[in-house]
Amino acid sequence: MKSLAELRARLDVIDHELLQLVAERQVLGKQIAEVKRSAGQPTRDFRREREVLLRARRDAEALGVSPALAESLLQSLIRGSLTTQEQARVASQGRGSGRSALVIGGRGKMGHWMADFLAAQGFAVTVADPAGEVAGYDYVADWKASDLHHDLIVVATPIRIANDVLAELAERRPQGIVFDIGSLKTPLRSGLDKLRAAGCHVTSVHPMFGPDTELLSGRHVIFIDLGDAAALAEARALFGSTMADLVVMGLDEHDRLIAFVLGLSHALNIAFFTALAESGEAAPRLARMSSTTFDAQLDVATRVAAENPDLYFEIQSLNDYGVESLNALQAAVNRLCRSVHEGDAATFVAMMRQGNEYLRVRQAARDDASR
């Protein structure tokens, strides 16, 4: 029998060989991306992905490997390949060659993401942020010191000051297209209106993902129609080479939906980890307990707890429509508590069945949209 050291050495060799194959696969992915671009084909092919995953499960079973493991591995490889292809497409079809962009608040997480995204498309990016420089970009501490002779101006500041920035930009009447990337739009209404009244080219954008996102497939970017068709089209075109779902809607509709998409989900997780923290059950004791549902919820709550609390408070408190989702959450929790305290099984069962039906319909709609 081989020694433990010999077995581990063989594992090291296999791991290295696996990585070599991954690297070869990435090269092929880039070549496929070039062929797709030349043929005008979309980056993502869901039918092809399904074929790859089904074949992986069949091959794994024949080799005595867990089909679930094989599918998970191939999904990661497909995601890596898609990321490479999407980044190549963004760079090759970039709209920024010879053009300039100013990112106000570019040192923030999403501001930095926008600066990188625009630079990848060939924009000459300047970051304006009193917090300091961002490596690789021209820099001004105060955007007011800029001549604003940019083709594109992105306001990526915190929501609480973005409206003032938009209003002050309106006074300067920049010639380029202006848009914010705030998570809420109703707090920015007056600033956006002033830009429109000043004759500026303005729209509003909400990238529905975090700054660590690499692949935009399955993500949404929302564009607010403020009546300037040219500005809206230009903002949409910036994301046209990605695989993101591009959605256009009105300002008030956006915040009504965001009250549930962000406000409700954030509030639910804050309530969840607050209940745990104040339960009197020590974290080490709970760490020894596990269930599928608890672990999944704990993973989401952990990510929420690590986010910027000031931003999350803004999302809850500054939305003109935020109270609706919080009231709905409170009503649902109260009804759940009453059903349990009063032994009302019928209400409890009805709540679960209603939720199951709602989520089934939602998933069917998502499946249809991805076809």
PyMOL commands that set and color helices and strands:
alter all, ss='L'
color gray80, all
select helices_A, chain A and resi 4-39+46-63+67-92+109-120+143-145+159-172+186-197+229-238+251-277+283-287+292-305+309-317+322-341+345-370
alter helices_A, ss='H'
color red, helices_A
select strands_A, chain A and resi 100-104+124-128+138-140+152-155+177-180+201-207+220-224+245-249
alter strands_A, ss='S'
color yellow, strands_A
deselect
rebuild
show_as cartoon
